[in-house]
Amino acid sequence: MGEAEKFHYIYSCDLDINVQLKIGSLEGKREQKSYKAVLEDPMLKFSGLYQETCSDLYVTCQVFAEGKPLALPVRTSYKAFSTRWNWNEWLKLPVKYPDLPRNAQVALTIWDVYGPGKAVPVGGTTVSLFGKYGMFRQGMHDLKVWPNVEADGSEPTKTPGRTSSTLSEDQMSRLAKLTKAHRQGHMVKVDWLDRLTFREIEMINE
């Protein structure tokens, strides 16, 4: 059996450490409210939605199972953004791998400051922590963010991060899957060819 064909695994019950997730970036554009909405709620004008640069958003993360929270939520630290929302931050969740049931899912909500001591949801998304074969999800995942709502931890969730549109077998999703397999060591690595390939993928993404 070749090196690239080996499959290494460990049971989650033997992994006595806290679950960690990395929050990447948020893509897209936030639409400003109508003039009428601003007249009805003048505080909107002072919210992050009307900043000239990217507003100071933060993300909360909470694990659910069967619609019930398994632990308290954690949030990203403060970060000032300029041109894009890019946290690039690891979050250590207050739950360990052995404590995760098979149907555990994580609810991610993006928040914006709205007045003193108040925040409003920019959007939310929910994704299961285990795939259909019972493997803990690894690598990078592009998730759909449902605008203006908190992430829903119920089953079935109202804010699924993986939808039929995001899972469509187009060229981009296929490239993403191949890139993920490469990062996880399921493909033979050839340095010069990898550099050329990733350069082409970056050009396609642009």
C-alpha positions in Angstrom: 0.0 0.0 0.0 1.5 3.3 -1.1 2.2 6.1 1.3 -0.5 8.3 -0.1 -3.1 5.5 0.3 -2.6 5.0 4.0 -5.5 6.1 6.2 -4.6 7.2 9.7 -7.3 7.7 12.3 -8.0 8.0 16.0 -11.2 7.4 17.9 -12.7 10.7 19.3 -13.2 9.0 22.7 -9.4 8.7 23.0 -8.7 12.3 22.1 -8.9 14.0 25.6 -8.4 17.6 24.5 -10.7 20.5 23.8 -12.2 21.0 20.3 -10.6 23.8 18.4 -11.9 25.6 15.3 -10.3 28.2 13.2 -12.4 31.2 12.0 -11.2 32.3 8.6 -12.8 35.2 6.7 -16.1 36.6 5.6 -16.8 37.3 1.9 -19.6 39.4 0.5 -21.1 42.9 0.8 -23.4 44.2 3.5 -26.3 46.2 2.1 -27.2 49.4 4.0 -30.7 49.9 5.3 -33.2 52.1 3.5 -33.5 55.8 4.2 -36.9 55.1 5.9 -35.3 52.5 8.2 -32.7 55.0 9.3 -35.4 57.6 10.0 -37.3 55.1 12.1 -34.1 54.0 14.0 -31.5 56.8 14.0 -29.0 54.6 15.9 -28.5 52.7 12.6 -26.4 55.6 11.4 -23.9 55.0 14.1 -23.7 51.2 13.7 -20.8 49.4 11.9 -23.0 49.2 8.8 -22.2 52.8 8.0 -18.5 52.8 8.7 -16.2 53.9 5.8 -14.0 50.9 6.4 -15.0 47.3 7.4 -16.8 47.4 10.7 -15.4 45.7 13.7 -17.4 42.4 13.5 -16.8 39.4 15.8 -17.9 35.8 15.7 -19.5 33.6 18.4 -19.2 29.9 18.3 -21.4 27.4 20.2 -21.8 23.6 20.0 -25.3 22.1 19.9 -26.7 18.6 19.9 -30.4 17.7 19.5 -31.2 21.4 19.6 -29.6 21.9 23.0 -26.3 23.7 23.8 -23.5 21.5 25.0 -21.3 24.4 26.3 -21.2 28.2 26.6 -20.4 30.2 23.5 -16.9 31.6 22.8 -16.1 34.6 20.7 -13.2 35.9 18.6 -11.0 38.6 20.1 -11.3 42.3 19.0 -9.7 43.0 15.6 -9.7 46.2 13.5 -10.4 45.5 9.9 -9.5 47.7 6.9 -10.5 46.2 3.6 -11.8 42.7 4.4 -13.0 40.7 7.3 -10.3 38.2 8.0 -10.0 36.8 11.6 -7.6 33.9 11.0 -8.1 33.0 14.7 -8.3 29.6 16.5 -11.1 29.3 19.0 -10.7 26.8 21.9 -14.2 25.5 22.7 -15.2 24.5 26.2 -16.0 20.9 25.2 -13.7 17.9 24.6 -13.8 15.5 21.7 -15.0 12.5 23.8 -18.0 14.7 24.9 -19.2 15.2 21.3 -22.2 13.1 20.2 -22.4 11.9 16.6 -25.0 14.6 15.7 -23.0 17.5 17.3 -23.1 20.7 15.2 -21.5 24.1 15.6 -23.4 27.4 15.3 -21.5 30.4 14.2 -23.0 33.9 14.4 -21.3 37.1 13.1 -22.1 40.2 15.2 -21.9 43.9 14.7 -21.9 46.6 17.4 -25.1 48.5 17.6 -25.1 51.2 20.3 -23.8 50.9 23.8 -23.7 47.4 25.1 -25.8 46.1 22.2 -25.0 43.9 19.2 -27.0 42.8 16.2 -26.5 39.6 14.1 -25.0 40.1 10.7 -25.6 36.5 9.9 -25.4 33.0 11.1 -24.5 29.5 9.8 -24.5 26.0 11.2 -22.5 23.0 10.3 -22.3 19.4 11.7 -19.0 18.5 13.3 -19.0 15.0 11.8 -19.4 14.0 8.2 -21.8 11.3 6.9 -19.3 8.6 7.6 -18.7 9.7 11.2 -15.4 11.4 10.6 -14.7 14.8 12.3 -14.6 17.5 9.6 -11.2 18.7 8.7 -9.7 21.3 6.4 -11.2 24.5 5.2 -15.0 24.8 4.6 -16.9 27.5 2.7 -20.2 28.0 4.5 -23.3 29.9 3.5 -24.1 32.8 6.0 -27.8 33.5 6.4 -28.1 37.3 6.7 -29.5 39.2 9.7 -30.2 36.1 11.8 -28.4 34.2 14.6 -27.2 30.7 13.9 -29.8 28.1 14.6 -28.7 25.1 16.7 -31.9 23.1 16.3 -32.3 19.9 14.2 -32.9 20.4 11.3 -31.2 23.8 11.5 -32.7 26.8 9.8 -29.3 28.2 8.9 -27.5 25.3 7.2 -23.9 26.2 6.1 -23.9 23.4 3.6 -26.7 23.7 1.1 -27.4 22.2 -2.3 -26.0 25.3 -4.0 -22.8 25.2 -2.0 -22.3 21.5 -2.6 -23.0 21.6 -6.4 -20.4 19.7 -8.4 -19.1 22.7 -10.4 -15.5 23.4 -11.2 -14.9 25.5 -8.1 -16.3 22.9 -5.6 -14.3 20.1 -7.3 -11.1 22.1 -7.1 -11.8 22.8 -3.4 -12.3 19.1 -2.7 -9.0 18.2 -4.5 -7.2 21.0 -2.6 -8.6 19.7 0.7 -7.5 16.1 -0.2 -4.0 17.4 -1.0 -3.7 19.3 2.3 -4.8 16.3 4.3 -2.1 14.2 2.7 -4.3 12.0 0.5 -2.4 12.9 -2.7 1.2 12.5 -3.7 3.0 15.8 -3.3 5.2 17.1 -6.1 6.6 20.5 -5.2 7.1 22.1 -8.6 3.7 20.8 -9.9 1.9 21.8 -6.7 3.2 25.4 -7.1 2.0 25.6 -10.7 -1.4 24.0 -9.8 -2.1 26.3 -6.8 -1.1 29.3 -8.9 -3.7 28.3 -11.5 -6.4 27.8 -8.8 -5.7 31.2 -7.4 -6.2 32.8 -10.8 -9.5 30.9 -11.3 -10.7 32.1 -7.9 -10.0 35.7 -8.9 
